[in-house]
Amino acid sequence: MSTHAKRERLLLADLLETAGPDAPTLCEGWTTRDLAAHVVVRERRPDAAGGILVKQLAPRLERVMAEYTAKPYEELVQLVRTGPPRFSPFAFKPVDELSNLVEYYVHAEDVRRAQPEWTPRELDPVLQDALWSRLERSARLMGRGVPTGLVLRRPDGQTAVAQRGTPVVTVTGEPSELVLFLYGRQNAARVDLTGDENAVAKLRESRQLGI
């Protein structure tokens, strides 16, 4: 049975293929080639992927990323599409779904929403619930550095606290849009922000959202 993560992976691969290697993305400074290399290194090169989170490992990550961005683009896209090797933890469906659903969803939107005249896609309620479940688990981590209190709210009223404190800004939207906001894509996310005017402005411009 296909998982949400697998379907988002295949969508990402299709988007990368269609866009070509030099298209812009929402990841500042990254083209589609850079984004494809990031996805492949993250799940195929654990010896280097630690540099995403650990600054001391960043130089190695940069070297390995350079190796992969130099590969033929078609090869990179195929590596994204086929996924990790069998020995990778990401090859197990439960791990893949838990670790990669948000990763692939966000990066697919990084490609889609960087293109002119993009339009939102309709997501089924089951996928929205799956994204909300991930959001509830990661909200405190992703929002830990923001300069205001931060509450995430679904249209049905469910909430998750991403950062305690005052003044509080409430961000309302579908889980898919809240995920993009919390992962630092504030300008691309279709959400409503309410709260202190200055706090809302700071949050919109904050570079502290995400990892």
Backbone torsions as a table, in degrees:
resi	resn	phi	psi	omega
1	MET	NA	133.9	178.8
2	SER	-70.8	143.7	177.6
3	THR	-103.1	165.7	175.9
4	HIS	-58.6	-42.3	-178.5
5	ALA	-62.0	-41.8	-179.6
6	LYS	-64.8	-42.0	-179.9
7	ARG	-65.1	-38.7	177.6
8	GLU	-68.2	-35.3	176.5
9	ARG	-60.6	-48.5	-178.8
10	LEU	-64.7	-37.4	175.7
11	LEU	-63.2	-44.3	178.5
12	LEU	-59.0	-45.0	179.5
13	ALA	-61.1	-42.5	178.6
14	ASP	-63.0	-42.4	179.6
15	LEU	-64.1	-42.9	178.2
16	LEU	-62.3	-43.0	-179.4
17	GLU	-62.8	-44.7	-178.0
18	THR	-67.8	-40.0	-175.6
19	ALA	-71.9	-30.3	-175.8
20	GLY	86.0	173.1	-169.4
21	PRO	-76.5	-16.6	-171.6
22	ASP	-113.9	14.3	-179.5
23	ALA	-75.2	150.7	177.5
24	PRO	-72.6	161.2	173.2
25	THR	-134.9	173.6	176.1
26	LEU	-77.3	-9.4	176.7
27	CYS	-80.7	110.9	-172.4
28	GLU	-54.1	125.4	178.0
29	GLY	84.3	-3.1	-177.9
30	TRP	-106.0	133.5	166.7
31	THR	-89.1	177.7	177.0
32	THR	-61.8	-31.8	176.5
33	ARG	-62.9	-45.6	179.1
34	ASP	-61.6	-42.4	-178.5
35	LEU	-65.2	-43.0	177.8
36	ALA	-61.0	-43.4	179.5
37	ALA	-62.5	-40.5	178.7
38	HIS	-59.0	-47.3	-178.6
39	VAL	-61.2	-44.1	-178.1
40	VAL	-67.0	-44.9	-179.8
41	VAL	-63.6	-40.6	-177.8
42	ARG	-56.7	-40.2	-174.8
43	GLU	-105.5	-9.2	179.8
44	ARG	-112.0	-15.5	-177.7
45	ARG	-129.5	72.1	-179.6
46	PRO	-61.7	-22.3	178.2
47	ASP	-67.1	-21.1	-179.6
48	ALA	-112.7	-27.7	-173.7
49	ALA	-62.2	-22.9	177.6
50	GLY	-58.0	-22.4	179.0
51	GLY	-66.7	-13.5	175.5
52	ILE	-64.4	-35.0	-176.7
53	LEU	-109.4	-28.8	-174.5
54	VAL	-108.0	114.9	-174.5
55	LYS	-59.8	-35.2	-178.3
56	GLN	-63.5	-23.2	-179.3
57	LEU	-95.6	-1.0	-175.7
58	ALA	-59.8	-40.5	179.9
59	PRO	-58.9	-40.7	178.1
60	ARG	-65.2	-42.2	178.1
61	LEU	-58.1	-42.7	179.9
62	GLU	-62.2	-40.4	179.4
63	ARG	-65.4	-44.2	-179.1
64	VAL	-68.7	-39.3	176.7
65	MET	-59.1	-41.0	179.8
66	ALA	-62.6	-38.4	178.0
67	GLU	-62.1	-42.0	-176.7
68	TYR	-77.5	-35.6	177.9
69	THR	-67.0	-21.0	178.4
70	ALA	-79.9	-10.9	179.6
71	LYS	-71.3	157.6	173.6
72	PRO	-55.6	137.0	-175.6
73	TYR	-60.2	-39.9	-179.7
74	GLU	-60.0	-35.8	178.1
75	GLU	-67.6	-41.8	178.0
76	LEU	-60.3	-47.3	-178.5
77	VAL	-62.1	-39.0	178.7
78	GLN	-65.9	-36.6	176.7
79	LEU	-65.8	-38.1	174.5
80	VAL	-61.8	-46.2	-174.8
81	ARG	-66.1	-42.4	-175.1
82	THR	-79.7	-21.4	175.4
83	GLY	85.4	-171.6	-173.5
84	PRO	-72.9	160.6	175.7
85	PRO	-68.0	165.4	-174.1
86	ARG	-59.6	-32.6	-175.5
87	PHE	-79.3	-7.6	-178.4
88	SER	-76.9	141.1	173.8
89	PRO	-56.6	-29.9	-179.2
90	PHE	-68.4	-12.2	179.7
91	ALA	-75.4	-16.1	179.2
92	PHE	-86.9	127.7	-172.5
93	LYS	-53.1	-46.6	-178.9
94	PRO	-61.5	-39.1	178.2
95	VAL	-68.4	-42.8	179.2
96	ASP	-59.0	-47.5	-177.9
97	GLU	-64.3	-42.6	-178.2
98	LEU	-69.9	-40.1	-171.8
99	SER	-92.9	-23.8	-167.9
100	ASN	-115.9	-12.7	-179.1
101	LEU	-56.2	-54.0	-179.0
102	VAL	-66.0	-40.7	-179.8
103	GLU	-55.6	-50.3	-176.7
104	TYR	-74.8	-36.6	177.5
105	TYR	-61.1	-49.0	-178.3
106	VAL	-62.3	-44.7	-177.3
107	HIS	-71.1	-31.5	173.3
108	ALA	-61.8	-42.3	178.1
109	GLU	-71.4	-28.1	174.0
110	ASP	-58.3	-37.7	179.0
111	VAL	-78.7	-48.6	-176.0
112	ARG	-59.7	-50.7	-169.1
113	ARG	-81.7	-5.9	173.7
114	ALA	-86.0	-8.7	-178.5
115	GLN	-91.9	151.0	179.6
116	PRO	-66.0	145.7	174.2
117	GLU	59.4	35.4	175.0
118	TRP	-72.2	156.6	177.0
119	THR	-131.8	147.1	178.6
120	PRO	-61.8	147.6	175.0
121	ARG	-102.7	149.6	179.5
122	GLU	-79.9	123.6	177.6
123	LEU	-106.3	139.3	-178.8
124	ASP	-71.9	155.4	-176.0
125	PRO	-57.9	-32.5	-179.6
126	VAL	-65.7	-42.1	177.4
127	LEU	-67.0	-40.4	177.1
128	GLN	-60.0	-41.8	178.4
129	ASP	-65.0	-38.5	178.7
130	ALA	-64.2	-41.5	177.9
131	LEU	-66.2	-38.4	178.0
132	TRP	-63.9	-40.7	178.2
133	SER	-59.5	-44.2	176.8
134	ARG	-64.3	-38.9	-177.9
135	LEU	-63.9	-42.3	179.0
136	GLU	-59.7	-37.6	-178.4
137	ARG	-73.5	-33.2	-171.8
138	SER	-104.0	-3.4	-172.0
139	ALA	-57.6	-45.7	-177.3
140	ARG	-64.6	-39.3	179.9
141	LEU	-67.2	-47.3	-174.8
142	MET	-72.4	-26.7	-177.9
143	GLY	-102.1	9.6	-171.2
144	ARG	-64.0	-24.1	-174.0
145	GLY	-101.0	0.8	-174.2
146	VAL	-73.1	152.8	-173.1
147	PRO	-85.4	8.6	-179.0
148	THR	-137.8	167.6	165.8
149	GLY	-66.8	147.1	-174.7
150	LEU	-142.1	121.3	177.3
151	VAL	-120.6	133.5	177.7
152	LEU	-103.5	133.2	-176.0
153	ARG	-133.3	130.9	172.5
154	ARG	-79.9	160.0	177.1
155	PRO	-58.4	-26.5	179.3
156	ASP	-83.3	1.1	175.2
157	GLY	100.5	-11.8	176.5
158	GLN	-62.6	140.8	-177.8
159	THR	-130.5	157.8	173.2
160	ALA	-139.6	134.4	179.8
161	VAL	-91.3	120.2	179.2
162	ALA	-95.7	-27.1	178.8
163	GLN	-156.6	127.1	176.0
164	ARG	-83.2	153.1	178.6
165	GLY	137.4	175.6	178.0
166	THR	-131.3	153.5	-9.4
167	PRO	-66.8	159.6	-177.2
168	VAL	-102.7	134.8	171.5
169	VAL	-110.0	130.7	176.0
170	THR	-104.8	126.2	179.5
171	VAL	-108.6	120.8	-175.8
172	THR	-115.2	133.5	177.8
173	GLY	175.5	175.8	174.5
174	GLU	-65.0	151.5	-179.7
175	PRO	-50.9	-39.5	-179.9
176	SER	-60.7	-37.0	179.7
177	GLU	-78.8	-35.0	177.1
178	LEU	-65.4	-37.1	176.6
179	VAL	-59.4	-47.3	-179.8
180	LEU	-61.4	-42.2	179.4
181	PHE	-62.0	-47.4	-175.6
182	LEU	-69.4	-23.4	178.6
183	TYR	-93.7	21.5	171.0
184	GLY	86.8	10.6	177.8
185	ARG	-102.0	51.1	-173.9
186	GLN	-56.9	-42.9	-174.6
187	ASN	-71.9	-20.2	-178.6
188	ALA	-97.0	-16.0	-175.3
189	ALA	-81.5	135.5	179.0
190	ARG	-92.6	87.5	-176.3
191	VAL	-136.6	164.7	174.4
192	ASP	-112.4	134.1	178.9
193	LEU	-112.7	130.0	177.3
194	THR	-129.4	147.3	-179.7
195	GLY	141.6	-167.7	178.3
196	ASP	-52.9	132.1	-174.2
197	GLU	-58.8	-44.5	-179.8
198	ASN	-67.0	-38.0	179.5
199	ALA	-66.5	-39.4	177.6
200	VAL	-61.5	-44.3	-179.9
201	ALA	-62.5	-42.7	179.2
202	LYS	-62.4	-41.5	-177.7
203	LEU	-67.7	-39.0	178.9
204	ARG	-61.2	-32.9	-176.4
205	GLU	-98.1	-4.6	-174.5
206	SER	-63.4	137.4	174.9
207	ARG	-102.6	14.0	-176.9
208	GLN	-97.5	-2.0	176.2
209	LEU	-77.4	148.1	178.0
210	GLY	90.8	-170.2	-176.8
211	ILE	-80.7	NA	NA
